[in-house]
Each structure stands twice: as C-alpha cells, then as structure tokens.
C-alpha cells in the first residue's frame, strides 16, 4: 500500500469494558456534498432502532474536491460517534475501505457506501445475522436500480469471476458487508497495492452468510464508479483471484 497522508479526528467515545458491543461503520466518501448530510441523518435514524449497541462512524474522505470535507467536519462536531479520516488526495474506493477498516475498533465492522444505494436499515439485518453466529455477512443485491448496461455487465462479471477461481466469491455483492472483529483483523494482514476487497474477504474463511436486499437509486450526485474505474476493479479481481489470465498468456506464448 502507498504511504497515505491523512488526518484522523480522534473519537471521543471511550470503550467501556464489559459494556455494550461496539459496531463500527466504515463509510468511504468522495465528492458527496449534495447527499452526505441526508445519508448521515438516515443512518442515525436507523441506529436509533438498535440502542442496545454502541456505534462509531468512520467517514473516510477520499480526497474530495467539493464541499464534502467541511460538511464531514461539521457532522463530527455535532455527533460524538463520528471519526473522520482525510486523505491528502484521491486514492480510490478500495484504499478508502482499507484505511477505514484499519481505524475501526468495533466488535463488528460494517462497510457501506454513503450514496444511500446501500440502505442503512439493511445494515441492522447484517448485525442480526452476526449476533446469530455469522462472522462475515454479505449484503447480496436482489435487484438494483441501475442502467441495463451496468446490470448486465455486473451480472456477467461476477459469474465469470466465480467460474474461473477457486475462491467462492459471493454473487451480486459489492463491498456492503459486516465483518466480525476476528475477520476484520485477518483482512488487515492483506497489504496488496491493487486491492479487490470483496475477493479478499471471501478468501479468508470464517462463518459467512448473506442478507438479500433491493439496491436503491443514488440519492444525489453522480456515480463515482464510471466505466473506466469499473474496468480497473474488474481487472484487479480477475488477476488477483483467478489463474485464467495467466493460463491464457501461457497458451498465447
């Protein structure tokens, strides 16, 4: 991994030994000034339904060039559960997830996007599955509000990846998932530069389950994963978890 220059706003929530379980949310953010306040309000409302847990919310600002940093700073001032990690520049979604997991201190760690395509209420179902004994809980998309092209290419890619690797990477899942503390610590041992986090999580074992949900439309702004970035992530997945490209190159040679 590169040496990421960042600023971390320290949590003001002391962990109470023997107290309620702490659930950490890792929340990568890039140029979300139009929707980040609304996302935070929705998340806070969802967490209010489960007061038996304590929470920390780790927002990772991935070098946003709009008003996002100032908004996150204001959110942190008004919610003592919030921590903010600021990247000096844009390092990408997978690095933002990695940095957030490195900072998270909870008994369980939930990774989710902040554009409300991952509904905060669904994260409570991930917690329920964790309390029932699962150590990794994947949020699997039952449906998604995207263009036909994106739905079709994602559907084909996940099945191609699964058919060409020995790692059982769950179908139709992004990075929205929960990891138990043990699983998160194991994932932190992976320090590759070109990262495909969902493949890494699938490869580490532990008791894994899934929760199905309907993925909503983006609340505001534009997608932060255009075709070029999606292609790069797909290549990282194929080269990192499949021997098919190597076999193809060997045959061509």
Protein Blocks (a to p, Z undefined) as FASTA:
>chain_A
ZZddddddddfbdcdehiacddddddddehilkmmmmmmmmmmmmmmmmmmbccdddddd
ehiablmlmmmmmmmmmomkbccdddfbdebjklmmmmmmmmpccfbdcdddfeomagfk
lmmmmmmmmmnopabdcdddfbdcddfklmmmmmmmmmmmmmmccbdcdehiafbccddf
klmmmmmmpccfbdcfklmmmmngpadddddddddddfbdcdfbdfklmmmmmmmmmmmm
pcklmmmmmmmZZ
